[in-house]
């Protein structure tokens, strides 16, 4: 039987605590209804694995005989070690292959994607539970489509990594479509998605891969791990793309300089961010059980506004973000930037029956005609899922 299936892996938003999280304060993150869809099909009688990556507009290929040769060499060089030296070996192998293929060096994004794919595929095969000498004999095709803008704070790289990890772990026999949701297997998916994040971000926090894999809402403190919130139901949100790109590292550095210039002042802001998360958790956990939901929703709106004003205070807004806040506020909606700021996305909180609300449609129309990308979705839904693939 040739394998075929699809994986849907969601993106994430940070609801509260961005920037403060860098300084060991808690953050709240949630999966969003947008994500990455990966379609996997094994193909008879070919010795190639091909990867069509829509978001990067490219197709990458791995020749299986070469790949199996790489595995054999790695196993003889590191017999006892399944994967500790693997990333370095893969980087060397990929650059060797790119040199051999001649032509222009691919863009950095493409190169990183290729290293992630090669690394996760090799890792899954080398650590396969059954066969210590497992090789790949059957070619396959992978198509990856994403609704997540790359580099906009929606966890696109972790979403991609979790989808790849799941696919390769199924292929190498670690688990199957019936057992991938067990606790041990989810932990395995998340840890390999984290490895993929290392390729893309150097030293990731571990937040994105955890949220994408498990779903729901999480409270996170750097270096201390996660707690899942017990939410009643997902929150309706509007995700608004400012279409302004920026470098997260630059913004984090700018905030660090501000903290060095005014240590006690900025420390007080981080303290306020922590209090805000403490106030938000019980609201998210009880919202949706119908008891005084409307008053809880108003409190969440207030917290959104306070949080956004704290982020403005540390200088991570942008004229385009301000334009979104103003359009939303004018129509009676509360919003905040999410992630690094200085561009990227804004979250607008939507009430229960927003579709029946004429003002909502006006808001959507006004944002769209101002040139922003607008997605109606949820925060706090289900995590990664594998399903059957119909031809």
Secondary structure as a PSIPRED ss2 file (coil, helix, strand):
# PSIPRED VFORMAT (PSIPRED V4.0)

   1 X C   1.000  0.000  0.000
   2 X C   1.000  0.000  0.000
   3 X C   1.000  0.000  0.000
   4 X E   0.000  0.000  1.000
   5 X E   0.000  0.000  1.000
   6 X E   0.000  0.000  1.000
   7 X E   0.000  0.000  1.000
   8 X E   0.000  0.000  1.000
   9 X E   0.000  0.000  1.000
  10 X E   0.000  0.000  1.000
  11 X E   0.000  0.000  1.000
  12 X E   0.000  0.000  1.000
  13 X E   0.000  0.000  1.000
  14 X E   0.000  0.000  1.000
  15 X E   0.000  0.000  1.000
  16 X E   0.000  0.000  1.000
  17 X C   1.000  0.000  0.000
  18 X C   1.000  0.000  0.000
  19 X C   1.000  0.000  0.000
  20 X H   0.000  1.000  0.000
  21 X H   0.000  1.000  0.000
  22 X H   0.000  1.000  0.000
  23 X H   0.000  1.000  0.000
  24 X C   1.000  0.000  0.000
  25 X C   1.000  0.000  0.000
  26 X C   1.000  0.000  0.000
  27 X E   0.000  0.000  1.000
  28 X E   0.000  0.000  1.000
  29 X E   0.000  0.000  1.000
  30 X E   0.000  0.000  1.000
  31 X E   0.000  0.000  1.000
  32 X E   0.000  0.000  1.000
  33 X E   0.000  0.000  1.000
  34 X E   0.000  0.000  1.000
  35 X E   0.000  0.000  1.000
  36 X E   0.000  0.000  1.000
  37 X E   0.000  0.000  1.000
  38 X E   0.000  0.000  1.000
  39 X E   0.000  0.000  1.000
  40 X E   0.000  0.000  1.000
  41 X E   0.000  0.000  1.000
  42 X E   0.000  0.000  1.000
  43 X E   0.000  0.000  1.000
  44 X C   1.000  0.000  0.000
  45 X C   1.000  0.000  0.000
  46 X C   1.000  0.000  0.000
  47 X C   1.000  0.000  0.000
  48 X E   0.000  0.000  1.000
  49 X E   0.000  0.000  1.000
  50 X E   0.000  0.000  1.000
  51 X E   0.000  0.000  1.000
  52 X E   0.000  0.000  1.000
  53 X E   0.000  0.000  1.000
  54 X C   1.000  0.000  0.000
  55 X C   1.000  0.000  0.000
  56 X C   1.000  0.000  0.000
  57 X C   1.000  0.000  0.000
  58 X E   0.000  0.000  1.000
  59 X E   0.000  0.000  1.000
  60 X E   0.000  0.000  1.000
  61 X E   0.000  0.000  1.000
  62 X E   0.000  0.000  1.000
  63 X E   0.000  0.000  1.000
  64 X H   0.000  1.000  0.000
  65 X H   0.000  1.000  0.000
  66 X H   0.000  1.000  0.000
  67 X H   0.000  1.000  0.000
  68 X H   0.000  1.000  0.000
  69 X H   0.000  1.000  0.000
  70 X H   0.000  1.000  0.000
  71 X H   0.000  1.000  0.000
  72 X H   0.000  1.000  0.000
  73 X H   0.000  1.000  0.000
  74 X H   0.000  1.000  0.000
  75 X H   0.000  1.000  0.000
  76 X H   0.000  1.000  0.000
  77 X H   0.000  1.000  0.000
  78 X C   1.000  0.000  0.000
  79 X C   1.000  0.000  0.000
  80 X C   1.000  0.000  0.000
  81 X C   1.000  0.000  0.000
  82 X C   1.000  0.000  0.000
  83 X C   1.000  0.000  0.000
  84 X C   1.000  0.000  0.000
  85 X C   1.000  0.000  0.000
  86 X H   0.000  1.000  0.000
  87 X H   0.000  1.000  0.000
  88 X H   0.000  1.000  0.000
  89 X H   0.000  1.000  0.000
  90 X H   0.000  1.000  0.000
  91 X H   0.000  1.000  0.000
  92 X H   0.000  1.000  0.000
  93 X H   0.000  1.000  0.000
  94 X H   0.000  1.000  0.000
  95 X H   0.000  1.000  0.000
  96 X H   0.000  1.000  0.000
  97 X H   0.000  1.000  0.000
  98 X H   0.000  1.000  0.000
  99 X H   0.000  1.000  0.000
 100 X H   0.000  1.000  0.000
 101 X C   1.000  0.000  0.000
 102 X C   1.000  0.000  0.000
 103 X C   1.000  0.000  0.000
 104 X C   1.000  0.000  0.000
 105 X C   1.000  0.000  0.000
 106 X C   1.000  0.000  0.000
 107 X C   1.000  0.000  0.000
 108 X H   0.000  1.000  0.000
 109 X H   0.000  1.000  0.000
 110 X H   0.000  1.000  0.000
 111 X H   0.000  1.000  0.000
 112 X H   0.000  1.000  0.000
 113 X H   0.000  1.000  0.000
 114 X H   0.000  1.000  0.000
 115 X H   0.000  1.000  0.000
 116 X H   0.000  1.000  0.000
 117 X H   0.000  1.000  0.000
 118 X H   0.000  1.000  0.000
 119 X H   0.000  1.000  0.000
 120 X H   0.000  1.000  0.000
 121 X H   0.000  1.000  0.000
 122 X H   0.000  1.000  0.000
 123 X H   0.000  1.000  0.000
 124 X H   0.000  1.000  0.000
 125 X H   0.000  1.000  0.000
 126 X H   0.000  1.000  0.000
 127 X C   1.000  0.000  0.000
 128 X C   1.000  0.000  0.000
 129 X C   1.000  0.000  0.000
 130 X C   1.000  0.000  0.000
 131 X C   1.000  0.000  0.000
 132 X C   1.000  0.000  0.000
 133 X C   1.000  0.000  0.000
 134 X C   1.000  0.000  0.000
 135 X C   1.000  0.000  0.000
 136 X C   1.000  0.000  0.000
 137 X C   1.000  0.000  0.000
 138 X C   1.000  0.000  0.000
 139 X E   0.000  0.000  1.000
 140 X E   0.000  0.000  1.000
 141 X E   0.000  0.000  1.000
 142 X E   0.000  0.000  1.000
 143 X E   0.000  0.000  1.000
 144 X E   0.000  0.000  1.000
 145 X E   0.000  0.000  1.000
 146 X E   0.000  0.000  1.000
 147 X C   1.000  0.000  0.000
 148 X C   1.000  0.000  0.000
 149 X C   1.000  0.000  0.000
 150 X C   1.000  0.000  0.000
 151 X C   1.000  0.000  0.000
 152 X C   1.000  0.000  0.000
 153 X C   1.000  0.000  0.000
 154 X C   1.000  0.000  0.000
 155 X C   1.000  0.000  0.000
 156 X H   0.000  1.000  0.000
 157 X H   0.000  1.000  0.000
 158 X H   0.000  1.000  0.000
 159 X H   0.000  1.000  0.000
 160 X H   0.000  1.000  0.000
 161 X H   0.000  1.000  0.000
 162 X H   0.000  1.000  0.000
 163 X H   0.000  1.000  0.000
 164 X H   0.000  1.000  0.000
 165 X H   0.000  1.000  0.000
 166 X H   0.000  1.000  0.000
 167 X H   0.000  1.000  0.000
 168 X H   0.000  1.000  0.000
 169 X H   0.000  1.000  0.000
 170 X H   0.000  1.000  0.000
 171 X H   0.000  1.000  0.000
 172 X C   1.000  0.000  0.000
 173 X C   1.000  0.000  0.000
 174 X C   1.000  0.000  0.000
 175 X C   1.000  0.000  0.000
 176 X C   1.000  0.000  0.000
 177 X C   1.000  0.000  0.000
 178 X C   1.000  0.000  0.000
 179 X C   1.000  0.000  0.000
 180 X C   1.000  0.000  0.000
 181 X C   1.000  0.000  0.000
 182 X C   1.000  0.000  0.000
 183 X H   0.000  1.000  0.000
 184 X H   0.000  1.000  0.000
 185 X H   0.000  1.000  0.000
 186 X H   0.000  1.000  0.000
 187 X H   0.000  1.000  0.000
 188 X H   0.000  1.000  0.000
 189 X H   0.000  1.000  0.000
 190 X H   0.000  1.000  0.000
 191 X H   0.000  1.000  0.000
 192 X H   0.000  1.000  0.000
 193 X H   0.000  1.000  0.000
 194 X H   0.000  1.000  0.000
 195 X H   0.000  1.000  0.000
 196 X H   0.000  1.000  0.000
 197 X H   0.000  1.000  0.000
 198 X H   0.000  1.000  0.000
 199 X H   0.000  1.000  0.000
 200 X H   0.000  1.000  0.000
 201 X H   0.000  1.000  0.000
 202 X C   1.000  0.000  0.000
 203 X C   1.000  0.000  0.000
 204 X C   1.000  0.000  0.000
 205 X C   1.000  0.000  0.000
 206 X C   1.000  0.000  0.000
 207 X H   0.000  1.000  0.000
 208 X H   0.000  1.000  0.000
 209 X H   0.000  1.000  0.000
 210 X H   0.000  1.000  0.000
 211 X H   0.000  1.000  0.000
 212 X H   0.000  1.000  0.000
 213 X H   0.000  1.000  0.000
 214 X H   0.000  1.000  0.000
 215 X E   0.000  0.000  1.000
 216 X C   1.000  0.000  0.000
 217 X E   0.000  0.000  1.000
 218 X E   0.000  0.000  1.000
 219 X E   0.000  0.000  1.000
 220 X E   0.000  0.000  1.000
 221 X E   0.000  0.000  1.000
 222 X C   1.000  0.000  0.000
 223 X C   1.000  0.000  0.000
 224 X C   1.000  0.000  0.000
 225 X E   0.000  0.000  1.000
 226 X E   0.000  0.000  1.000
 227 X E   0.000  0.000  1.000
 228 X E   0.000  0.000  1.000
 229 X C   1.000  0.000  0.000
 230 X C   1.000  0.000  0.000
 231 X C   1.000  0.000  0.000
 232 X C   1.000  0.000  0.000
 233 X C   1.000  0.000  0.000
 234 X C   1.000  0.000  0.000
 235 X E   0.000  0.000  1.000
 236 X E   0.000  0.000  1.000
 237 X E   0.000  0.000  1.000
 238 X E   0.000  0.000  1.000
 239 X E   0.000  0.000  1.000
 240 X E   0.000  0.000  1.000
 241 X E   0.000  0.000  1.000
 242 X C   1.000  0.000  0.000
 243 X C   1.000  0.000  0.000
 244 X C   1.000  0.000  0.000
 245 X C   1.000  0.000  0.000
 246 X C   1.000  0.000  0.000
 247 X C   1.000  0.000  0.000
 248 X H   0.000  1.000  0.000
 249 X H   0.000  1.000  0.000
 250 X H   0.000  1.000  0.000
 251 X H   0.000  1.000  0.000
 252 X H   0.000  1.000  0.000
 253 X H   0.000  1.000  0.000
 254 X H   0.000  1.000  0.000
 255 X H   0.000  1.000  0.000
 256 X H   0.000  1.000  0.000
 257 X H   0.000  1.000  0.000
 258 X H   0.000  1.000  0.000
 259 X H   0.000  1.000  0.000
 260 X H   0.000  1.000  0.000
 261 X H   0.000  1.000  0.000
 262 X C   1.000  0.000  0.000
 263 X H   0.000  1.000  0.000
 264 X H   0.000  1.000  0.000
 265 X H   0.000  1.000  0.000
 266 X H   0.000  1.000  0.000
 267 X H   0.000  1.000  0.000
 268 X H   0.000  1.000  0.000
 269 X H   0.000  1.000  0.000
 270 X H   0.000  1.000  0.000
 271 X H   0.000  1.000  0.000
 272 X H   0.000  1.000  0.000
 273 X H   0.000  1.000  0.000
 274 X H   0.000  1.000  0.000
 275 X H   0.000  1.000  0.000
 276 X H   0.000  1.000  0.000
 277 X H   0.000  1.000  0.000
 278 X H   0.000  1.000  0.000
 279 X H   0.000  1.000  0.000
 280 X H   0.000  1.000  0.000
 281 X H   0.000  1.000  0.000
 282 X H   0.000  1.000  0.000
 283 X H   0.000  1.000  0.000
 284 X H   0.000  1.000  0.000
 285 X H   0.000  1.000  0.000
 286 X H   0.000  1.000  0.000
 287 X C   1.000  0.000  0.000
 288 X C   1.000  0.000  0.000
 289 X C   1.000  0.000  0.000
 290 X C   1.000  0.000  0.000
 291 X C   1.000  0.000  0.000
 292 X C   1.000  0.000  0.000
 293 X H   0.000  1.000  0.000
 294 X H   0.000  1.000  0.000
 295 X H   0.000  1.000  0.000
 296 X H   0.000  1.000  0.000
 297 X H   0.000  1.000  0.000
 298 X H   0.000  1.000  0.000
 299 X H   0.000  1.000  0.000
 300 X H   0.000  1.000  0.000
 301 X H   0.000  1.000  0.000
 302 X H   0.000  1.000  0.000
 303 X H   0.000  1.000  0.000
 304 X H   0.000  1.000  0.000
 305 X H   0.000  1.000  0.000
 306 X H   0.000  1.000  0.000
 307 X H   0.000  1.000  0.000
 308 X H   0.000  1.000  0.000
 309 X H   0.000  1.000  0.000
 310 X H   0.000  1.000  0.000
 311 X H   0.000  1.000  0.000
 312 X H   0.000  1.000  0.000
 313 X H   0.000  1.000  0.000
 314 X C   1.000  0.000  0.000
 315 X C   1.000  0.000  0.000
 316 X C   1.000  0.000  0.000
 317 X C   1.000  0.000  0.000
 318 X C   1.000  0.000  0.000
 319 X H   0.000  1.000  0.000
 320 X H   0.000  1.000  0.000
 321 X H   0.000  1.000  0.000
 322 X H   0.000  1.000  0.000
 323 X H   0.000  1.000  0.000
 324 X H   0.000  1.000  0.000
 325 X H   0.000  1.000  0.000
 326 X H   0.000  1.000  0.000
 327 X H   0.000  1.000  0.000
 328 X H   0.000  1.000  0.000
 329 X H   0.000  1.000  0.000
 330 X H   0.000  1.000  0.000
 331 X C   1.000  0.000  0.000
 332 X C   1.000  0.000  0.000
 333 X C   1.000  0.000  0.000
 334 X C   1.000  0.000  0.000
 335 X E   0.000  0.000  1.000
 336 X E   0.000  0.000  1.000
 337 X E   0.000  0.000  1.000
 338 X E   0.000  0.000  1.000
 339 X C   1.000  0.000  0.000
 340 X C   1.000  0.000  0.000
 341 X C   1.000  0.000  0.000
 342 X C   1.000  0.000  0.000
 343 X C   1.000  0.000  0.000
 344 X C   1.000  0.000  0.000
 345 X E   0.000  0.000  1.000
 346 X E   0.000  0.000  1.000
 347 X E   0.000  0.000  1.000
 348 X E   0.000  0.000  1.000
 349 X E   0.000  0.000  1.000
 350 X C   1.000  0.000  0.000
 351 X C   1.000  0.000  0.000
 352 X C   1.000  0.000  0.000
 353 X C   1.000  0.000  0.000
 354 X H   0.000  1.000  0.000
 355 X H   0.000  1.000  0.000
 356 X H   0.000  1.000  0.000
 357 X C   1.000  0.000  0.000
 358 X H   0.000  1.000  0.000
 359 X H   0.000  1.000  0.000
 360 X H   0.000  1.000  0.000
 361 X H   0.000  1.000  0.000
 362 X H   0.000  1.000  0.000
 363 X H   0.000  1.000  0.000
 364 X H   0.000  1.000  0.000
 365 X H   0.000  1.000  0.000
 366 X H   0.000  1.000  0.000
 367 X H   0.000  1.000  0.000
 368 X H   0.000  1.000  0.000
 369 X H   0.000  1.000  0.000
 370 X C   1.000  0.000  0.000
 371 X C   1.000  0.000  0.000
 372 X C   1.000  0.000  0.000
 373 X E   0.000  0.000  1.000
 374 X E   0.000  0.000  1.000
 375 X E   0.000  0.000  1.000
 376 X E   0.000  0.000  1.000
 377 X E   0.000  0.000  1.000
 378 X E   0.000  0.000  1.000
 379 X E   0.000  0.000  1.000
 380 X C   1.000  0.000  0.000
 381 X C   1.000  0.000  0.000
 382 X E   0.000  0.000  1.000
 383 X C   1.000  0.000  0.000
 384 X C   1.000  0.000  0.000
 385 X E   0.000  0.000  1.000
 386 X E   0.000  0.000  1.000
 387 X E   0.000  0.000  1.000
 388 X C   1.000  0.000  0.000
 389 X C   1.000  0.000  0.000
 390 X C   1.000  0.000  0.000
 391 X C   1.000  0.000  0.000
